[in-house]
């Protein structure tokens, strides 16, 4: 795999199920790539930039240095009694 897709990075962050520090995520991705896992071999700084781009696109949220998957605001729960 030459580059990670946005979906793959979002799923990587989602797999933690709790806010995850951006620096730890970038470190983990850097190590996974260097160890031959199915992630591109890239620097820590590259991964920080990739994750920050997803934040800029609104696909990830960054709060107090921790990443979460952005919630879709297009979903609205309808009333049980709405006709």
C-alpha positions in Angstrom: 0.0 0.0 0.0 1.6 3.2 -1.1 -0.7 5.7 0.7 -3.4 5.4 3.3 -6.8 6.4 2.3 -9.0 8.7 4.4 -11.3 5.9 5.2 -8.4 3.7 6.5 -7.1 6.5 8.8 -10.6 7.2 10.1 -11.1 3.5 10.9 -7.7 3.4 12.6 -8.8 6.3 14.9 -12.3 4.7 15.4 -10.7 1.4 16.5 -9.5 3.1 19.7 -13.1 3.8 20.8 -12.1 6.7 22.9 -10.3 10.0 22.3 -6.7 9.2 21.3 -3.8 11.7 21.4 -2.8 12.8 17.9 0.9 12.3 18.8 0.3 8.7 19.9 -1.7 8.0 16.7 1.1 9.4 14.5 3.7 7.4 16.5 1.7 4.2 16.1 1.3 4.7 12.4 5.0 5.4 12.0 5.9 2.3 13.8 3.4 0.1 12.0 4.8 1.3 8.7 8.4 0.7 9.7 7.6 -2.8 11.0 6.1 -3.9 7.7 2.4 -3.8 8.7 -0.1 -2.9 6.0 0.6 0.9 6.4 2.9 3.1 4.3 6.3 3.7 5.7 6.2 7.4 6.6 7.6 9.8 9.2 5.8 10.8 12.4 5.5 14.4 11.0 3.8 13.0 7.8 1.2 11.2 9.9 0.5 14.3 12.0 -0.1 16.3 8.8 -2.4 13.5 7.4 -4.4 13.4 10.5 -4.6 17.3 10.7 -5.9 17.3 7.1 -8.7 15.0 8.1 -9.5 17.4 11.0 -9.5 20.3 8.6 -12.0 18.4 6.3 -14.3 17.8 9.3 -13.8 14.0 9.2 -12.0 13.8 12.6 -12.3 16.1 15.6 -9.3 17.3 17.6 -10.0 18.4 21.1 -7.3 19.0 23.7 -4.8 17.2 21.5 -7.0 14.1 21.2 -8.6 12.7 18.1 -12.1 11.3 17.7 -14.2 10.4 14.6 -16.4 13.4 13.7 -20.1 12.7 14.1 -22.3 13.2 11.1 -24.7 16.0 11.7 -26.9 15.0 8.8 -28.5 12.2 10.9 -31.6 13.3 12.8 -33.7 11.1 15.0 -37.4 11.4 14.1 -40.1 11.5 16.7 -41.8 8.2 17.5 -45.1 9.9 17.0 -44.3 11.9 13.9 -46.5 11.2 10.9 
